[in-house]
Amino acid sequence: MTTQFSAVDIDLTLNRYPAKQASNLQAWDAADEHLLKHLVEHKLADVRTAIINDSFGALSTALLKYQPSRAITIETDAKTSQLGTLHNFECNGINATGVQWCNSRELLPASTQLVLMKLPKNLNYFAHQLDRLSQTLPQGTQVLIGAKAKSINKSLLAVIAKHLGQASASLAWKKTRVISCISDGVKRPLPSESRWTVPEYQLTLSNLSNVFAANKLDIGARIMLENMPAGDFKSVIDLGCGNGVLGLRAKQRYPDAQIHFVDDSEMAIASAQQNWQLNGHKIDDACDDSVSFNWDDCLTHLDAKIIPDLVLCNPPFHQGEAITDHIAWQMFLDAYHRLDNGGILHVVGNRHLAYHVKLKRIFHNCTTVAANGKFVILQAQKRANTAPMTDNTVPSH
C-alpha cells in the first residue's frame, strides 16, 4: 500500500482504514490533489471550511498541515472515514482539538464560508447533500467539488444548479476536474426518505439517501430472507445492516432474541432504528438491552457484553469507488471472535466472490445453504478449541 503523499509542497503519511488491510489501494486520489492545488493556486482565504466526503482524511490532514489555524468542519456518513481521518491526524502530528464533526443528516455550522467536497458514488445522496448545503450556505458561498473527469458532464452540472447554484468545471488535470459552484442562497426542501413494503413478510421499510437499495428489496437480501437459519437464537447481530431488514426478519423468527444492528453508515443506522419502530417495536430506554443500533467499523467497538449465537451478514465488496474484499474479511474475522461457541455466521454473497474460501480459513468449516444463478448463502459455525487460520490481519485474497 502506498502511504507517502506529496502535493503542493505538503508531505504526509496517509493510511486507509483499517491500516492493517493488505491491498494496493491508497488513502487518496488525484481529485484530492487537484482540490489542494486549486486551493493553493487561487490563494483562497483562511476561512471556516467544511470538508465533505473525505474518505480517509487526506484533504483534512493536508489542509491542517498547510494552514494549522484554519477552522474546519468534517462531514461524513462513514465511521471508517472518521476513524481513518483521526488516525491520519495522529500519524502526521495534526492537532484536531478544534475540528468539528457532523454526520450526513446534520446541517453544517452557519458560519461556514467555504466547502471542499468529493463527488460521492451515489448521486441521489449527492443531491441530498446539496439540498442540505442550500439550507445553510448564504448566497455567494463557494463550493469546490473534486471528481474524476469522466464523471463530470452537463447532466451533473445541471443537478448542482438545481440543488445549490450554478456550476462550472475546470480544465482536466491528472484525469480529474474541480467543479466550482456558487451558492444561490435559495433554501431547497430536504428530500423525504423512500418507503415501501415487503408484503410477504409484513414489513414496511424506509431508506435515507445513502442506504443501499434505496427503494426496493435487493435480491441478495431476498434470498437471505427466504433462507433464515432454524434455531432458538438468543442474541443476533445484523452486521452491515443497511435498512435493517434482516434484523427485523430475525425478530419475527426469533422473538425472544436480542437484535443488534451494526453498519459503517450513520444513515443506515438511522434507517434501521426508524424501521424498527415503524414495524411496531419499541425502544424503551438506554437500559433496554433487547435491541441496539451501532454506528461502527464492523464490530470494533461493540459492547463486550454482546456475545451472539447468530450473525447475519450481507457484506459489501466495495469501499467508496474501490472494489475490495477486505471488508468481508474483517466482518468474518470479527464475527468469529464475537460468536459464542457453537454460534453461526450466516452469509449471503455473489457466487464469484468465493466467500467459502475465506470462511474455511477462519472457521475451518463452511456449508452451502442455498444458491441461485447469482447468489449463494453460506454458513460457518464457531467450534470450541479452534483458531482461525487467518487472524489479526485482513488479507486481500
PyMOL commands that set and color helices and strands:
alter all, ss='L'
color gray80, all
select helices_A, chain A and resi 30-41+58-66+79-91+123-136+149-151+154-163+199-201+219-225+245-253+266-278+326-338+351-353+355-363
alter helices_A, ss='H'
color red, helices_A
select strands_A, chain A and resi 4-7+10-13+49-52+72-75+100-102+114-118+142-148+167-169+176-182+194-198+203-207+235-239+258-263+291-295+310-313+318-319+322-323+344-350+367-371+375-381
alter strands_A, ss='S'
color yellow, strands_A
deselect
rebuild
show_as cartoon
